[in-house]
Amino acid sequence: MKVVNMEKDEKVRRNRVKTTQRIVEALEEVIAERGLEGVGVNRVAEKANVSKVLIYRYFGGMEGLLEYYVKMGKLFPVFTTTVLDQIRPLHESDVARIWYRQVIQTYRYFRTFKAAREIIKASVIENDSIAETTARAQDEEMTRLVSQLSFVKGADIQAISAVVIGAMNYLTIMAQNDRTMISIDLRSEEGWQRIESAVKTIYIALNKLAISSKEVELELQSAHLPIAQW
């Protein structure tokens, strides 16, 4: 009887995982088609071909589903302790590479994936509970990511990251709306190559400033570990 119950539980678990994946994929499609403002339980349930009762049962509603989506690791990577140890800089000058690579990779993904671009617009949508929940989940994930990858003590990494990430969010939204910034065509690859080069320049300069500062301490690897590909 115990074996039968275990098999039944495993089947239920697999079905839930598959259903959750369908719901998440449906959510992405609805966001891409209608934007965050057009998202609703009925639309997602219809797209996923599931009862809306399941969305409430699994996630508590649309706000819970969006929070789950933002935090599932697809938009913002979740690093294990082992990976973080591998990413940790070996030399003082390696810190800049860690910072600018993560920013550039993240926003390349946002620019190529419409649902992700719509998610970052949540912070500029006013008087909307779904947007507020989504923006809060984003901020929690970005705070976690900045904390994991700072590898610096004695500097206000949060404020520095807020300026850079805020600018990248804004530029990404401007690009989606076919706008320019200081005459840079944000719709073009050439324009974004210039933005990415500027991000590299900023972080390299910050890295040099950190190295020369007596108040700042860089957290380096204590042993030579293989550099993770991320």
Beta strands, then each sheet from edge to edge (+ up, - down):
strand 1: 152-153
strand 2: 180-181
strand 3: 184-185
strand 4: 217-218
sheet 1: 1+ 4-
sheet 2: 2+ 3-
end
